[in-house]
Amino acid sequence: MYLTKEIKKEIFSKYGKSENDTGSPEAQIALFTYRINHLNEHLKTHKHDYRTQRALLKLVGKRKKLLRYLKQRDIERYRKIIKELNLRK
């Protein structure tokens, strides 16, 4: 399995307030980004896997909504997470 407990703890401890902080927007955005990158690699080899393609689009939409929320609430946190994850420009 590509997403183990250890990987989740690492992501949450790095981007959240602690390794148990699963609810902060930064932690969720980081987790979605990890999953999106994994699905992109999968789709490079399996071009006709349409279920995975749909799941990827749903994840991108969820991440986009969280980024929009974070941008409206706290622009500094938004800029920090964008810079750390290399999501924009």
LINRA-V279756 format. One record per backbone hydrogen bond with DSSP energy under -1.0 kcal/mol. CO is the residue of the C=O (numbers start at 1). NH is the residue of the N-H. If there is no record, write none. Layout:
co nh
CO NH
CO NH
//
This chain:
co nh
4 8
5 9
6 10
7 11
8 12
9 13
10 14
11 15
12 16
18 21
20 22
24 28
25 29
26 30
27 31
28 32
29 33
30 34
31 35
32 36
33 37
34 38
35 39
36 40
37 41
38 42
39 43
40 44
42 46
46 49
48 50
49 53
50 54
51 55
52 56
53 57
54 58
55 59
56 60
57 61
58 62
59 63
60 64
61 65
62 66
63 67
64 68
65 69
66 70
67 71
68 72
69 73
70 74
74 78
75 79
76 80
77 81
78 82
79 83
80 84
81 85
82 87
//
